[in-house]
Amino acid sequence: MTDAVIHDCNDLVRDRLNRLCKPPGSLGDLESLAHRLCTTQQTLTPKTTPRRTVVFAADHGVTREGVTAWPSEVTASVVRLMQQQRTASGVFARALQCGYEVADVGLLHPVESVSSSVRFFNAAKRRGTGNLRCEPAMSEDEFDYVWQVGGKRAEAAASDGCHLVVGGEMGIGNTTSASCMIGLLADVDASQVVGRGAGIDDEGLVRKRGVVCDAIDRVRSLGGTDAKQVGCQVGGLEIVALAGFYARAAELGLTIVLDGFIATAAAILAESICQGSVQRMIAGHCSAEPGHRAALSHLGLSPLLDLNFRLGEATGALTALPLIDLAAAMINDMATLDDLEKP
């Protein structure tokens, strides 16, 4: 996608919006969203269905540092419920007529498929990451593998006719990994990116900040670290898979709706490795994690919603889908000024 093509599309979309049967700009931010949706698909007739949510799940070795309020075993338990679409993202996806699938890319405790209604993939090569505070999270081969797993899920969505995709994640401890990634890739101070995640107390927050600072210092001491190395050193298997999903979806021309803090860390990784991926992205919401707004700003994206979410799983992105549907309906179906009856 060249800058010239984007510029031409911008002009055409702006003209179309101004010719709809309404005062120009009278639908405010919905018009901006319609503009963004059109440019992600490079068309004046964007589509938001069929669509699919893919949730990637894995565990994190850094949980041994006491940075979470929940043990790693919870990841597998939640994945079992995801397979029944009984977690928030599954319920939201069903209500919004959005396809839903789950991929295990590194659970410590693998789970069996428990439902025929949700596609579940056991795609794990490694069971959990290393402790990022003191060692690499994964090897380059493991990085490449999960990146490709994510890319294949994007290819499957495109092959099935999807026009829009949502990526989600599940992994106890992954806000610690995301904080490290955003701190390194977006050059944001650790004090600004570390939040409470799933609900740690004050003592845990201090401990978590210390772990993130230690990890960032360790990686910076390696010198000349590129985006892939950052992913290997402090990434999560599910975060790297999600980044590969975003990068390939962008290459295939799909609209990508971003979720929260962890998903945006994956988006930054995707953009750092495959520049231009962000042109296909829409930020669904801004989470309660303190570093999320800075991460979105690094990508040049503005969130559609700010509902104080801090769950992950793709819930915030799914919540934004009705607005995206309305934006598509507006630009596709509204009458234009040319349709007004003349006296």
Summary of the structure (lengths in Angstrom):
residues: 343
radius of gyration: 20.0
end to end distance: 44.5
largest distance: 76.7
contacts: 1309
relative contact order: 0.17
helix: 52%
strand: 11%
